Amino acid sequence: MNETSRIDARTALNEALLARFGEEVSVPPDLAGLPELLQMATWSTHRSWSDRPVGPELIRLLAACALSAPSKSYLQQADIVDVRDAAQRERVQALVPSMPWMSQAPALLVFCGNGRRFRRLFERAGQPFTNEHLDGFFNPAIDGALVMMNFMRAAAAVGMACCPISVLRDQAQALADILQMPAHVFPIAGLCVGFPAHAQSVNPRLGLQASLHTDRYQRPDLASETEVADRAVDAAIDAAVDAYDQRYVAVRASRLPPEVAAAKPPMTWSQEKLRQYATAQRDDWGAFIRAKGFDTR
Ligand SMILES: Cc1cc2nc3c(=O)[nH]c(=O)nc-3n(C[C@H](O)[C@H](O)[C@H](O)COP(=O)(O)O)c2cc1C
């Protein structure tokens, strides 16, 4: 990168992080890899797609890069299903009619955790499987999530865009049946993939003081007694969320025509999440996972 593009990338990264977090994040001037950091900092979920097709070879390339992710104990417990056959896609899409961006996407993948291969090693060797506990479910879930994130980064690197679809898990059993997932294989999320129809504005995140901790979770100036500390942590959470809510509303309002924003100010993030989760969601997930053969104790 020449000096001008380095300065441009650094400025753009500074601006992107300021917009994202509402605070300055310093970027050392001589750091390598600024374009990649900028791509991460400007991540956005997309839900509309250009007409440009996405063929199986491109998906295969991105999947190979994604599956190069690190893997817990090298167990490689993640799988990707490329749902390509029109009738299969129709069946999967029909599970979530509320999200038309799924049927419009050029490609639809389903990322899975796979605890079957690991178990099969033991079964084949005639040895008892000695790791039947919650961690045996958690590890494939993490591997699958890392592979999905890696896929999204690979897609972004070639100018593509994605939208994860965890709402597919509202119909976990039906999805597992359609995709013929065996015992110990479970869906993590769907992923719409395509070339974006247009640029997308970046959504703000909670300030770094809410999610980036140093040395210990509690602030070091707080009492160590758990109950007192927990209450102080809650006060810190409340302060961070209140500050974020203000920033969130300002960003949302700035995307509306002024008269619309004045007549009906956008909800805060807290209000949106309280409304979204006012009723229990996917409370049959534990039963589904246990029926898939995992012991979640
Ligand atoms: C695991 C996961 C599941 C998601 N599921 C859905 C979904 O079912 N439908 C959808 O439209 N977006 C879904 N999203 C996208 C989020 O809504 C999005 O990341 C969030 O609103 C923040 O927006 P941003 O990614 O553009 O910053 C999901 C994201 C993740 C990480």
Ligand as a Chemical Component Dictionary entry (heavy atoms), coordinates in Angstrom:
data_LIG
# 
_chem_comp.id                   LIG 
_chem_comp.type                 NON-POLYMER 
_chem_comp.pdbx_formal_charge   0 
_chem_comp.three_letter_code    LIG 
# 
loop_
_chem_comp_atom.comp_id 
_chem_comp_atom.atom_id 
_chem_comp_atom.alt_atom_id 
_chem_comp_atom.type_symbol 
_chem_comp_atom.charge 
_chem_comp_atom.model_Cartn_x 
_chem_comp_atom.model_Cartn_y 
_chem_comp_atom.model_Cartn_z 
_chem_comp_atom.pdbx_ordinal 
LIG C1  C1  C 0 -26.352 -15.693 14.727 1  
LIG C2  C2  C 0 -27.112 -14.610 14.009 2  
LIG C3  C3  C 0 -28.406 -14.831 13.621 3  
LIG C4  C4  C 0 -29.133 -13.873 12.907 4  
LIG N1  N1  N 0 -30.400 -14.157 12.476 5  
LIG C5  C5  C 0 -31.047 -13.277 11.684 6  
LIG C6  C6  C 0 -32.328 -13.609 11.128 7  
LIG O1  O1  O 0 -32.902 -14.663 11.394 8  
LIG N2  N2  N 0 -32.896 -12.725 10.273 9  
LIG C7  C7  C 0 -32.301 -11.531 9.936  10 
LIG O2  O2  O 0 -32.871 -10.799 9.135  11 
LIG N3  N3  N 0 -31.098 -11.178 10.479 12 
LIG C8  C8  C 0 -30.462 -12.013 11.333 13 
LIG N4  N4  N 0 -29.225 -11.697 11.850 14 
LIG C9  C9  C 0 -28.615 -10.392 11.534 15 
LIG C10 C10 C 0 -28.744 -9.449  12.737 16 
LIG O3  O3  O 0 -30.077 -9.011  12.815 17 
LIG C11 C11 C 0 -27.758 -8.269  12.551 18 
LIG O4  O4  O 0 -26.454 -8.754  12.668 19 
LIG C12 C12 C 0 -28.009 -7.181  13.601 20 
LIG O5  O5  O 0 -29.262 -6.568  13.379 21 
LIG C13 C13 C 0 -26.938 -6.096  13.542 22 
LIG O6  O6  O 0 -26.893 -5.522  12.247 23 
LIG P1  P1  P 0 -25.528 -5.516  11.424 24 
LIG O7  O7  O 0 -25.056 -6.926  11.289 25 
LIG O8  O8  O 0 -25.890 -4.916  10.078 26 
LIG O9  O9  O 0 -24.562 -4.667  12.168 27 
LIG C14 C14 C 0 -28.516 -12.622 12.602 28 
LIG C15 C15 C 0 -27.198 -12.390 13.021 29 
LIG C16 C16 C 0 -26.506 -13.364 13.702 30 
LIG C17 C17 C 0 -25.082 -13.097 14.123 31 
# 
loop_
_chem_comp_bond.comp_id 
_chem_comp_bond.atom_id_1 
_chem_comp_bond.atom_id_2 
_chem_comp_bond.value_order 
_chem_comp_bond.pdbx_ordinal 
LIG C1  C2  SING 1  
LIG C2  C3  SING 2  
LIG C2  C16 DOUB 3  
LIG C3  C4  DOUB 4  
LIG C4  N1  SING 5  
LIG C4  C14 SING 6  
LIG N1  C5  DOUB 7  
LIG C5  C6  SING 8  
LIG C5  C8  SING 9  
LIG C6  O1  DOUB 10 
LIG C6  N2  SING 11 
LIG N2  C7  SING 12 
LIG C7  O2  DOUB 13 
LIG C7  N3  SING 14 
LIG N3  C8  DOUB 15 
LIG C8  N4  SING 16 
LIG N4  C9  SING 17 
LIG N4  C14 SING 18 
LIG C9  C10 SING 19 
LIG C10 O3  SING 20 
LIG C10 C11 SING 21 
LIG C11 O4  SING 22 
LIG C11 C12 SING 23 
LIG C12 O5  SING 24 
LIG C12 C13 SING 25 
LIG C13 O6  SING 26 
LIG O6  P1  SING 27 
LIG P1  O7  DOUB 28 
LIG P1  O8  SING 29 
LIG P1  O9  SING 30 
LIG C14 C15 DOUB 31 
LIG C15 C16 SING 32 
LIG C16 C17 SING 33 
# 
